Amino acid sequence: MQIFCEPLTDDDFVVAKLSSTGGLDTAFGSGGTAFVAFDLGGSNDDHLEEVALLAGGKIVLLGGASNGTSQSLAVARLLANGQ
């Protein structure tokens, strides 16, 4: 299993799972990608900093979320299927 994570234009976290052939694993999330939006208001700037893979394929995402004025810690956990 390969997991690729990247902030999407500083608005949301996005995680993509690749199959063994290098294409998107369409059984993961929505068409191979999963999005996490914290939506604190204001600028809604989220940034992903760290990723951890847990037993059973669960994924923990750690970063920050901002409303344009203040920054908050942002943590999310996805199941192995991207939900």
C-alpha positions in Angstrom: 0.0 0.0 0.0 1.3 3.4 -0.9 -0.3 6.6 0.6 0.4 10.0 -0.8 -0.7 13.1 1.2 -0.6 16.7 0.2 -2.4 19.9 1.2 -4.8 21.0 -1.5 -4.2 24.7 -2.1 -4.0 25.3 1.7 -7.7 24.6 2.1 -8.1 20.9 3.0 -6.0 17.8 3.7 -6.1 15.3 0.8 -4.9 11.7 0.9 -4.5 9.4 -2.1 -4.0 5.7 -2.0 -2.1 4.1 -4.9 -2.6 0.5 -6.1 0.3 -1.9 -6.7 0.4 -0.7 -10.3 0.8 2.9 -9.4 -2.8 4.1 -10.2 -5.3 5.4 -7.8 -7.0 2.7 -5.6 -10.6 3.5 -6.4 -11.8 1.5 -3.4 -10.2 4.1 -1.2 -12.2 7.3 -0.3 -13.9 8.7 -3.3 -12.2 7.4 -6.5 -8.9 6.9 -4.7 -8.7 10.1 -2.7 -10.0 11.2 0.7 -10.4 14.9 1.8 -10.5 16.3 5.3 -11.7 19.8 5.8 -11.7 21.5 9.3 -13.5 24.6 8.1 -12.9 26.9 11.0 -14.3 29.9 9.1 -12.4 32.9 7.7 -9.7 31.7 5.4 -10.2 27.9 6.1 -6.5 27.3 5.6 -5.6 23.8 6.6 -2.1 22.4 6.3 -0.9 18.8 6.6 2.4 18.2 8.3 2.7 14.6 9.4 1.2 11.2 8.4 1.2 7.9 10.4 0.0 4.5 9.2 -1.4 2.4 12.0 -2.2 -1.3 12.3 -5.1 -2.3 10.2 -4.4 0.3 7.6 -5.8 3.3 9.6 -4.2 6.6 8.7 -3.6 9.5 11.2 -3.1 13.0 9.8 -1.6 15.9 11.8 -1.3 19.5 10.8 -2.9 22.8 11.5 -6.1 24.6 10.7 -6.6 28.4 10.6 -9.5 30.8 10.4 -7.2 33.5 9.2 -6.7 35.0 12.7 -5.6 32.0 14.8 -4.1 28.6 14.3 -5.3 25.3 15.8 -3.9 21.8 15.9 -5.7 19.6 13.4 -5.7 15.8 13.8 -7.8 13.4 11.8 -8.0 9.6 11.6 -9.1 7.8 8.4 -10.1 4.1 8.2 -8.3 1.9 5.8 -11.0 2.5 3.2 -10.5 6.3 3.4 -13.6 7.0 5.4 
